[in-house]
Amino acid sequence: MSLRDEVGKLLNNSIHLCKECGEAEEFYHILLDMKKRLAMPLRVAVVGIMKAGKSTFMNALLGADIVDTGTTETTYTVCWFKYAKEKSLTICFDDGKEENAPFCDLAKWSNRLYKEQNPRIEHVKYIIIYYPSEVLKKIEFIDTPGLNSSYGKDAKNTKDFLALSGDANTRREASNADAIIYAFNRTLNEKDGETLRSFLAEQSVSPINSVGILTKADYLWEVGEAALPIDRAREVSEHIMSDHMIKSMIYSILPVSAKPVEGYVQLTKEDFGVLEKISEKSYDELEALLFSAKDFEQSEKKFLQEIGTKNQRKELMKKLSQYGIYEMVRLIKEGKKEEELKSVLEEKCGIRAVEEMLLNHFGNRTFLLKSNYIFQHLRSYILWVKKSADKQGTVSKSLQNTCAMIELEINRIISSVHVLQELEALQLYYNGQIKFYDEDERKDFLCIMGENGRMPEQRLGMPMGSSVKELEIAARRKHDIWNGRAADFMRDNSYISMASIVARSYEYLYYHLNALVEE
């Protein structure tokens, strides 16, 4: 039976059990929510310290100008982005009530600048934003206030939503996100590092469900520099990943320069007119124009007045930044059409790479991550029931028995479904509980577990385009090697257990490839 069938059967049977138990009404509704969740897109939360560029990144990723950004801390509450053909809002309050609102009222409900004219903003738990962005069909995003916000309410909104604080009921609920993106602000400073370590430790995330982005890469770029900002920032990303604790919790960190992509959506015909005038200048003149952002915005010099007024230049700098203006002009000079510019910018600014990583690293595991979420969520509730029974003695035997039966079935599925065993082995590896004898073993393990992709070539560490026969032979050879390692009684139990899982993974892959060869 497939994992999808096993999880479906578990939920259906558990719902039936809870129907027959009068004291299991709360558990019954939790199970119904879990069943609905299976049909929903993957949920990814974007978190980080304040002013880490989360909202700018969200705008760039969605290809829209939705979330308020600025030089001050603006995001007041959690914003949950979901796909819909028409734009709209649902305001969810602390007391459980909900209220629909027009999309144009988003700032009124999410920006702290509106607090005086809209005092009800203090009672908002989170906002659901419905928006027609293609990426939201596959992944829902949760934009959060800074974890170290100077406004305690904001940070509490984030932690409550992600089940990191609050009362017993809040903590009993698992995170509202299946996976996490952590945003670093150009580098890893001491405060960022402390906040990240604390958050990741509380959230129990790992490289299986967590990636990082290094925002504001354009701040590391100098006018006229040949290298792209994300190339410069990649060195910083690698340095952050050298931290052993972070490496054990985040799969990878990708550099992004989201400002130009966000700003592109805001450009007017007037802005494009200024860019066209700048594109008539030589590259030496372009570099001179942009050498000082302050001069570009405020100078009254004739050669600057020729390309646009102070207000026009200031507006352009505000939307695109120095790098964004430079890159846009360069692309225009190369003859790129207006409809091509956004796509090229997404590529050069690292936004496309992040989207691809999310779809590859998370997307291929969507059902697996959701199943793991469900198991953790149900186990968390069952544990709470057990503790309540021990401490208070008020939990009925009927509810305890119902929970025990459901827990047994969860444990059976986890121990029998191979992809869940792979997930468990990966988690042990990232926890540092599996030690390999050499680098080739480690590479084999990560490949077959799907960390480099789910295609047969990627799982076998072979060139793309290899023939099915070549892949079949490689899978059989790898299976025999790892089967031998699993039978080596001189190795410790954790290694033998891991090697058995790896050997079985190669075996499944071999049989799949062998069937294709025989066809």
C-alpha positions, 0 to 999 in steps of 0.5 A: 500500500502506498503512503498516500493510501496508508495516511488516508486509511489512518485518517478515515479509521481514526475519524470513525474511532473518534465518532464513537468516543463521546470525549474525542470531539476535539480530536475528531475535529483535528483529524478532519482538519488534517484530512483537508490539509492533505489536499492543500498546497505545501505551506512555507513560512518566511521568517527571520529577524526584523528588517531582514527583507522578508516582505521585499522577497515575498513581493519579488517571489509573487511577482507583485507589489502586495506587502508594504516595505520601507526603512522602518519596521512595518509588518504588524501581523502574519500574512498567509498567501493563498491562491485565488482567481480574485484578490481579497482578504480574510481578517482572522482575529484573536477571538476566532472571528473572521471578517472579509475585506477588500484587497485595497484594505491590506495596509490598513490591517497589516501595517503598524502605521495604521494603528491609530485609525484602525485600533482593531489591528491590535486584535488581528491574529493573522490575515489570509491574502488571496492572490492570483499568482501562479506559484501559489497554486503549488506553495502557500507562503506565510510572511511573518513579522520579525522574530526579534521585533521591537514591538512585542505583539508582532514577535508574539504573533509570529511565535504563536502562529508557528506554535513557539509560544502561548498557552498549552493549547497553542503549544499542543498544536504543531506549526502552521507551516510544513517548511521554513525559509529563514531570511538572513540580512546580508550576513550573520550577525550575533543577534541574527545568529542567536535568534536563528539558533533559538528559533530553529531549536524550538521549531525542530526544523532540519535540512529536510524542511528548511532552507535559507535566503541571504537577502539584500545581496545588491548591498554587496555590489559596487557600481561597475562591478562585473560580477552579479550581486548574488555571486558576491553574496554566495561567498557570504552564504557559504561562510554562514553554512560553515557554522556547524549548527546552522548546517545541521538545520538548513539545507542550503542558503541562496543569495537573492537581490529582491529589490530590483524584481519587486521594483520592476512591478512598480515601474511606470511609463515615466520610469521607463522613459527615464531608463530609456534616456539613461540607456543612451549613455555609454557604460562609462557615463552610466557608472559615473551617473550611479557612482553616488546614489545621493548625487543621482537623486539630488544633484542639479548637474546638467547631465543628470537633469537631462535624464530626469527631474530630481523626483523622477530619479529619486523615485527610480532609485527608491524602486530599483536601487543602484544595482537594479537601475544598472542592470535594467539599463544594461538589459535595455542596451542589449535590446531586451524587450519590456516583456523580457526584462522581468524574467531576466531580472528574476534569473539574475537576482536569484529569485528564480533559483529560490523558486526552483529550489523550493519546488525541487527540495520541498515540492518533490516531498510535498506529500511526505512532508504533509504526512510527517506533519500529520504524524507529529501533530497527532502524536503531539495531541496524544502526548498531551492526552497522556500527560493530562491523564497522569496529572489530572486524572480527568481524561476518560479511559475511552479517550485514552484507548482511542488515542492508544489505538491511533498511536499504534497505527501511526507507529506501524505506518512509520515503521513499514513505509519505506519513504518514511524510513528514508526520511527518518534516516535523513533526520538522523544524519542531519542530527549528526547521529550517523557517521560514514566511513568515507566521503563516497558513502556520504555522497551515495547516501544523500543521492539515494535519499533524494537530496540532489533530486528525485530523478534516477540519474540524480539518485544514483549520482550519474550524468543526466541522460544516462540510458535506462540500462546503465542506470539499472546496472548502477542501481544493482551494483550499489544495492549489492555494496550497501547490502554488504555494509548492512550485513557487517556486524562489526559496524554499530547498530545505527550504521547497520540500520541506515545501510539497510534502508539505503540498500532497500532504496537501491533495490526499489530503484533497481526493480523500477528500472529493470521493469523499464528495461524488460518493456 
